[in-house]
């Protein structure tokens, strides 16, 4: 088993990613209490933060890195339901609902993640209305995303969903500095999971987009060479 290592961290008020997290509006003693109680660890690529069916003892805040959240279906196939980036929080829904985790969180690359104990976070929610509002907005946004994804799975062709997934990866993680290469490396199976199709279908459609010079495949890396073409393929008029 991979041993989780800690990393030196700053006070939450000095965190570069605070503005992108639910803690953006917290100040004073409440923020001090959260900061003093957290433990910050390094999760290596492939290492699990929490497992489906496990009990939530707190929340995880991504300081730096990329995390996938996935569920194992009835036939044992993984389905990725969410991708997390710097500033995102994980595990809060199950903790607030006093339920076991309904998914597994796994590091896609070496990541720095802070853990805040359950009692501290729930206490902060009760004392700080700004934090409560941010959590409610986050829950609402994720519900909206789930509804949109469900609609697209039911109505959009697989090719359009694949193109939309590539645009989603670009919006979530951006490009490698100074390039048009997506700043995340996923296996073809993981891309298929995001799209909601078979791995063989995802591989074939990626190859088609590559031949059409909309993207360029370089190993696991994907370069977007024709952004307008990709948006057109995704059939997104408001992108």
N, C-alpha and C positions, 0 to 999 in steps of 0.2 A: 504493500500500500504506500502511495506517495505521501511523504510527510509535508504538512502544510507549514510554511514558514511565515513569520511576521515581517512587516516592513515599517520603517520609521514613518510616522505620519504627523501632520500638523493639526492644529485645532481646527474644528469644522468651519469656523469663521474665516479661516485662511485657505480653505480648500478651493482649488481652481475650478472644480466642478460643482460647487455649491449652487451656483446660479442656474444649473440645469437639473437640480434635484428638488424633491418635495421640501427640503430644508431651506429653500431660498429665502423665505420670509421669517425664519426663526432668529431670535436675538436674545441677548441677556442670559439669565440663569438657566432657562430651558435649553438653550443651545449648549451652554457649558456642561450641563448634566449629560446630554447626549454625547458630546465630544469626550468627556471624561470616562464614560462607560464603554465606549466602543473598543473593539479589538480589530486590528487590521492585518490581514493575511494575504500571502501570495498563493494563488492557485495555479498550478502548472496546466498546460494544455492537456485537455482530456480529464482533468480532475473534477470531481463532483462537489458542488457546494451543498446541495441537499437532494434527497431522494424522494421520488413519488411514494406516498404512503407514510413518510416520516412525520414526526411531530414538530411543529414550528416553535422554536424557542426565542425567536427574534427576527429581525429583518436584515437583509444584505444590501449594501449600497456599493455600487461599482465605482471605485475610484479611478481605475484605469484598466481597460481591457474589453473583451467581447465574450458574452455569455449566451448560450442557447438554452431555451426552456422547452422541454419536450415531454410528450406523453407516449407510453407504449400502448398500442391498440390491442384489440382482442386476438389478432393473429401474430402478435409479437413484433409488429413493425413500429418503428419510431415515427412520431409525427411532431415536427417542430411547430410550436404554437406561438413562440415569441423570441425575439432577439434583443439582447440588452447591450447598452453601450455605457460610456462614462457618464456618471451622474444618475443612472437609473437605479431604482430600488426593486428588490425581489423578495418574494415570500410574504409580503404584507397582507395580501387578501386572505390567505389561509389562516394567518395569525389572528387577524381581526375577527374572522368568522369562527375561530376556535375549531378549525378543521385540520385534518392531516393534509400534507402537501398533495395536490392532484397532479403534480408534474415533477420532473427532475431538472435541475440546473447544472450545466456542465460548461467548463471554460473552453472556448474555441481557440484561445491562445493564452500565454502566460498573463495572468490578470491580478490586479491589486483590488481587494474587496474588503470593505469594513462591515463588521457585524455589530448590531445594536440590540441588546437584550430586550425581550418582550416587555417586561415591566416598565423599563425606561421609555420605550417608544409609546406604549399605551398611555403612560402617565403624561407624556408630552402632548399626545393627541387631546387629552382631556383639558389640559391647561392652556393650550395654544390654539386658538380658533383659526389662525392663519395656516398652521400645519394641517388641521382638519380639512380646511377648504382645499388645500393643495392635494391632499390624498383623495378627496371626493372628485376633484377635477381629473386626477389620474385614472381613477376607476371609471369615470364616464368616458374618457378618451379611449381607454382600452376596450370598453364595451362597444363603442362605436367602431373601432377597428375590427373587432370580432364579427360584428354584423355585416360590415362591408366585405370582409373576406368570405363569409358564408355565402353572401349574394353572388360574389364573383365565382366561387367554386361551382355554384349551381348554374350560372348563366354564361360565363365567359369561356371561349375556347382555350385549350391548354396553351397554345402558342401565345395568346394575349396575356395569359396569367404568368407565363415565364418571363416575358418582356417586362411586365409590371413588377415581378419579383426582383429583377435586376435593378430596376429603378428604385425599388424599396431599399435594396442593399446600398445603393448609392446615397440615398437620403439618410439612411441610418449611420453608415460608417464613412461615407465620403470616398475620396480617392487617395491613393498614395501620393505623398508630397511631390508636386511638380509633374504629375502624370495623369492619365485617364484610366488608370488601373484601379479597380475596386479595392478598397483597403480592408478586405476580409477574404480569407481563403476557406471555401466550403467544398466538401466532397460533392461529387455528382449526386450521390444519394441524398445528401442534406439539401441540395438545391431542389431535387425532386420532392422532398418532404415539404418544403416551403410552398412549392407550386401546387402540390396535391395531385401528383401523377406518378407513374412508374419511372424508375431510374432510367430504363431503356428509352422511354419517350423523352425525358429531359435531355439525355445525351444526344439523341437524334435532332431535337429542336435547337439545341446549342450549336450543333454542327451546321445546321441550316443558317442560323444567324451569322455564324462565322463565315460561311461561304458567301453570304450576301453582304459581307463587310460591315455589318451593323455592330458586331463585336469581334474581338480577336481573342482566341484561347491560347494561353501560354502556360501549359501545365494546369495547376489549379487556379491560376490567376486569370482574371477576365478583364480585358480592356474594352471600354466602350468607345468605339471609333466613329459612330454615327448616332449622336444623341437624338436628333430629330427623327431619325429612322426608328429608333428604339421606342420613342414616345408614340409614334404612329402605329407601330406594331402592337403596342400595349392598348391602343384605342383609348387613350386618355386625352380628352379634348381640353381639360382644365389643368393640365400639368404645367 
